[in-house]
């Protein structure tokens, strides 16, 4: 995402979520615990716009996405979204579904790693938000459920049919998206849906530790690795190798590459600048 901004000022307060920044780490919290952090139209829009703002600022080196209370996110609010969509025409429905997809694209395209800290339920759109993250840190209470067919819709919502087979394979993805059955933490880890397990009640701590490790590392190298992982999903090998070569040539002209060599020669840890 481009770092160039227009006249709009940085948003000082987000109505539908919390965002805290400290030492290169942004912590974004879905904060409707009384509704298991069910998403509203405003929550989707805030996530989309927040990710764009953080991407332009270039100060964030890692982001932790979590949920307040008993679970990560129970998906779209039944009353505020599902009920409202029944009264929408096709054009309005297309606008809404495009917006939810824009959130997933923002998670995949932002220039910093995103860590989903999952405890309790991650259902429907909540499961897709976790899926779109670069890392999923989860404790034993976590359960993922792609519930779209359970409400009479396609399991391929918000890019799930694109992303899930690439994370867990086509066979597991078919089962999860078709049947909508919950997958608890042990199985989710076995099939590769969980990146890292945490002790129950300590998922936020584990996610922050991973965020700290990433934020202290070479930010530009992380950003380019994420970009290549996303871009090369649909490329033939020849195009991927060429893109890798171009990217490495650019990074070899960067300050971090020279800093590694200097640190290695001087027998010290590198001081990464993200340049």
Buried (B, 14 or more C-beta within 10 A) or exposed (E): BEEEEEEEEEEEEBEBBEBEBEEBBBBBBBBBEEBBBBBBBEBBBBBBBBBBBBBBEBEBBBBBBBBBBBBBBBBBBEEBBBEBBEEEEEEEEEEBBEBBBBBBBBBBBBBBBBBBBBBBBBBBBBBBBBBBBBBBBBBBBBBBBBBBBBEEEEBBBBBBBBBBBEBBEEEBBBBBBEEBEBBBBEBBBEBEBBBBBBEEEEBBEBBBBBBBEBBBBBBBBBBBBBBBEBBBEEEEEEEBEEBEEEBEEEBEEBBBBEBBEEBEEEEEEBEBEBE
